[in-house]
Amino acid sequence: MTTATLPRVPVSRDPRVSPLRRVTGSPALRLVVKRLLMAIPIMLGVTVLTFWVLSLIPGNAAQQLLGPEATPEDIALLEERLGLNESGVSRYLSWLGNAVTGDLGNSLVSGQPVSDVLGERLPVTGELVFLAFFVSLLLAVPVALLAAYKPNGVVDRISMMISTLGLSVANYVLALILVLVFAVQLGALPAIGYVPLSEGLWANLEPMILPSAAIGLPLFCFYTRFLRGDLVDQMQQEEYVTTARAKGIGPWQVLIKHAFRNSSFGLITVVGLNLGALIGGTVIIEQIFALPGVGQMLLQAINTRDFVVVQAAVVIFALVAVVANLLVDLMYAVLDPRIRYGAR
Amino acid sequence: MKKLAPIAAALMILTACGSGGDDDSTDPAAGGGGGEPVAGGELTVLEDASFAGSWPAGLDPATNTTGGSNIAMNQAIFGGLFLLKAEDDGSNAEVTPNQAESAEMSEDGLTFTVKLRDGIEFSDGTPLDAEAVRFNWERDLANPCTCKPTWPLAPNGISVVDPLTVQLTFTRPYPAILASFPASNVNWIASPTALEELGEDAFKITPVGAGPFTVESNQLSSSLVLKKNPTYFKEGLPYLDGLTFQSIGGDQPAYQALQAGQAQVYEGLNTTPLLEQAQQNDQLQVVVQPATSPYVIQLNTAIAPFNDVKAREAIYRATDFEAINEGIFKGTYDVSQSFTGPGGKFYEPEVEGYPEYDLDAAKALVEELGGLTVRLGTISNYVATQINTALQTQWQEAGIDVEINDYQLSGVIQEFTGGQWQAMLQTAGAWDPAAGVGVGFRFQSGVPYSGVDDPALDQLLNDASATVDEAERADLYRQAGELIAKNFYAPFGLAFAPANISAAGVHGPGLTTKIPPILVNAGVIWDEVWQEQ
């Protein structure tokens, strides 16, 4: 995604040109800056909303931690220690004040710096999402192309059947089935746990196969169906396809060079939109496979009403969503010259 | 329809007996069997993320807010001044000195003296002496922990008598103190030197004790990796080279991980269908722990409808726990008529004058009341929600309208503190009714989680906890049980206890033998756990 190939527009001194435009000559760069500025109100909104929703759930950190056997005196003591007797607004504002300077604070419950905890856990979730995402995409594109090449052919029917099935199973059920088949019955893969990359590539990958498959399989099904449908529409309806065929270009070339290029716009949008849902899916999958990732951390933090940790996780997830959407737009710019030159 | 066949098949495997054990297979003999213990090997122990698999505040005994759930980890790292030990079948359970050499209660019940074994050191070389114990106890009392002791301590009531003797002085007789030790943070002694050197924040992540294992790494509420303590005070123990506690999201994934051989132990299984599968599986050993805390339907006598004794009697008459035990749990558990379970002290399965199930009487009472509408709540877990659904059915037969709800922990607390709850299915009692979450917790006046306000009952319970003589205590608790039944305060039900599942070849007290649970899970004695090589 280099912007170096994009034409540079000289910086204008014209007072009628907006300052943003003056600083950032290239439309692509301007898009990035605009989006990053827009991310600020989004982040504020998300964190305020999270804080508010968390405060709506009954029980605070002190009650949650001490459980039903605690005396009211003990709960009051812990509330004071955790600073829960301050108002919600002032707790949020002090969190925000620190967060702006890059200090995500310390966990209410353990006192550990949240950045340390995130440092341990982000690689786990990152790897899980990366594997699920790329494997599903790598598989979906060729399968969809093959299916679209001959609609209602053998490949098409089989792939549609599988993807209908794959889409109709909840991912935690799929996870349990995968464990049952591959770990329990066949004994081929580990059922739980995480091994850091430092202990070897295969040692690290092996326990990640089932969890990333549990997330990735439904995605693969979704991408396959989407892309196949779009390709078939293009091949049957678009004029440029007819033109290309009239020129004597072979069906494969038409499919890949013309139809796929156009369909990829839709696919990129879907992928970008999906990333948020994908991250949500990690929460339950990390529970089932005992993976020490951000999803597991988020769930525990919600259970203990540890708002500092919840906020940190939400900020991370929201950032990923914002960046993903930005990347989608940039991909458009690269793929479509009309956008690249700002001629919208 | 054809398309769905593979999924249906997979789901059938998921829910049916997938273990392939034949019907006449029996569990390996539970107990210390399996021949002579051998040293070596490592175990992975799974703990449910919603209970023992959660240690969000770290593992410093003084500040661990969930310490009551984390007894397994505490016992592995710190060992314990005292341990609850029992015969292999769970009988004759008693609190026995471990790092302590002896404990003595004065005749008036006001002074408790603990003598320590000579020569025990923490794994950092600091001696575990009376001063270290006093230092720990003072920290424990100053901090909120679910397992904090409720000692009626006199001012400056902790004194060091000599380098190996600590003494406690109380304002009123407190003979239940010894029974309360194994589930309380005062039982787990941390190295004062390590605390000072590391500081509290680092110590709670890598605590230092004098127990059988030392901390290798600790990712909060995720995994705790321990290795053998080379300077452990018992010759030849622990048997295991390493012990890992791994948090997991519930019974189903835990069971599958055991089947896949990824872990060797799971503490606290309570999902009945999985329990049955495990019992059929000859690769797994199942030990259902002796139950100490029966289920009880608490009735809020402060507000309508249960401020009317007739409404309370209607509930007693409409409730048939025997049928629930047979119907849902295939008779796995014992039904009790009081707050004592078969695994605990002072067990009374039958209470004189207990109002038995009588559907016609229940119908007549409901009619007399002109109808009865009840909100029945409970905590959201498998067994509790199953029981509540069955109760709803039974009560409806008697003409009672029932709305059932299940809550997360915070919801339960809110219901109780709000004071508008009507009926709650809970567990009551403990191995010793005066220790842990004892009976007073559900029945004493002025306690937020009680539905009863009866000075006569308060008196009986207070006297029972302040009496040294065990036979006298038994009699007082029997009277308390009769008083509860006579006033229709709360019907008791099946005494439930979770099961421990372990892979064939694992042996150890509390895993493959029975030890009554003091709070929820049995206190496994980790230094004696071993694995066939």
Interface residues (C-beta under 8 A of the other chain):
Chain A: I57 P58 G59 A62 Q63 Q64 L65 L66 G67 P68 E69 A70 P72 D74 I75 L77 L78 R81 S107 V109 S110 G111 Q112 E120 M161 T164 L165 S168 V169 V173 L176 I177 V179 L180 V181 A183 V184 Q185 G187 P190 A191 I192 G193 I284 Q287 I288 F289 A290 P292 Q296 Q300 N303 T304 R305 D306
Chain B: K3 L4 P6 I7 A10 L11 I13 L14 G18 A49 S50 S54 P56 A57 G58 T65 T66 G68 S69 P144 C145 T146 K148 E200 D201 K204 I205 Q219 L220 S221 S222 S223 Q246 S247 I248 G249 G250 Q252 P253 Q256 A257 Q259 A260 G261 Q262 A263 L409 S410 G411 V412 I413 Q414 F416 V437 F441 P448 Y449
